[in-house]
Amino acid sequence: MTAPMLEFREVDVFYGPIQALKKVSLVVNEGETVALIGANGAGKSTLLMSIFGQPRAAAGHILYRGEDIARRSAHYVASNGIAQSPEGRRVFPDMTVEENLLMGTIPVGMAHAQEDMQHMFDLFPRLKERRNQRAMTMSGGEQQMLAIARALMSRPKLLLLDEPSLGLAPIVVKQIFQILRELAQSGMTLFLVEQNANHALRLSDRGYVMVNGEIRLSGSGAELLGNQEVRDAYLGGH
């Protein structure tokens, strides 16, 4: 049986007096792709950020490979195999593609930097073409590819993706999800937060639906795609 890689157990998170996550429990097993879908403001990004302690869980446990990391530093979490491609991309605008990629090695050091950079250029040929270009001059889709590649430069065991399709043209979204599919097929564990429920659930082994900081539904990607409540709320009824 596959072991849980990431597990939330009854996690509460607050922003001041506002409760953002309410008794959240979920599991991401090793080698799985799991999607967390929900409306804007449901608490999805807060859940991802709480893995790095920003904000900290007020109650409950966040387990990574069996260890409770709810009180660990962000650097500890990153250096132990979790990487995040953040919402809004957040590349370093004045740095080149190569320089951005090298920033991704900070949690693990430079020992494999050149080898891994070549791997990123194989995975994202567009980045190879732009390797000496400053990130601010690139398109949104190229910046999203760069954000994912930068996260991969830390050789993560678990890749967190926060709204990878946000603000991108449909053809670019398709390209991004094809790359995520290749990563999943390589055996990498992916945990994906996404408003584009259709793409996310088609990619994922399993999914969770978050509403107002609570997990309301869970099931296989196919089950949630076929669920009328999910279809009405997130797929326009189709």
RABELHU-V738732 format. One record per residue. PSI is psi in whole degrees, 0 to 359 (999 if undefined). D_FIRST is the distance of its C-alpha to the first C-alpha in whole Angstrom. Layout:
# RABELHU-V738732
psi/d_first
PSI/D_FIRST
PSI/D_FIRST
This chain:
# RABELHU-V738732
psi/d_first
139/0
136/4
147/6
133/9
318/12
136/15
128/16
130/19
106/20
49/23
129/25
138/29
138/31
148/34
99/37
232/40
353/41
124/38
117/35
326/33
136/29
105/29
49/26
127/23
130/20
164/17
137/14
113/13
155/10
132/10
359/12
158/12
121/16
134/17
143/21
113/23
161/26
168/29
164/33
132/34
6/35
341/32
6/30
310/28
324/29
319/30
313/26
314/25
331/28
338/27
327/24
9/27
21/29
83/32
163/32
148/31
132/29
335/31
159/29
187/25
140/22
109/21
132/18
114/17
40/14
349/15
134/19
114/21
11/23
337/25
7/28
158/28
158/30
321/30
319/30
314/28
313/25
321/26
353/27
16/23
13/21
129/22
151/25
134/26
106/29
161/31
140/33
10/36
304/35
46/37
164/38
107/41
325/44
354/46
153/44
172/43
311/40
317/40
320/40
317/38
319/35
329/36
333/36
345/32
355/32
317/33
338/30
352/29
175/33
4/35
322/34
17/32
311/34
319/36
316/33
326/31
319/34
322/34
320/31
321/31
330/35
321/33
323/30
80/33
330/36
324/38
326/38
319/39
331/42
14/43
329/42
10/45
144/46
142/45
326/42
340/45
1/47
161/43
166/42
319/40
319/37
321/38
324/37
318/34
319/33
319/34
319/33
315/29
319/30
319/31
321/28
339/26
344/29
11/27
54/24
152/22
334/18
122/18
122/21
132/23
119/25
106/28
58/30
342/30
358/32
124/35
12/38
151/38
150/39
320/37
327/37
321/36
317/33
318/32
315/32
315/30
333/27
321/28
318/27
323/24
319/23
320/23
317/22
319/18
337/19
352/19
0/15
144/17
125/15
135/18
116/19
121/22
128/25
134/27
335/30
84/30
325/28
305/28
317/27
315/24
331/23
329/23
330/22
149/19
316/15
164/16
160/19
147/21
123/25
133/27
121/30
46/32
5/30
148/27
118/24
327/26
153/23
160/20
183/18
160/17
317/20
320/21
317/21
325/23
327/25
355/27
125/27
324/31
317/31
318/29
317/31
319/34
324/33
349/32
17/33
24/36
358/36
999/35
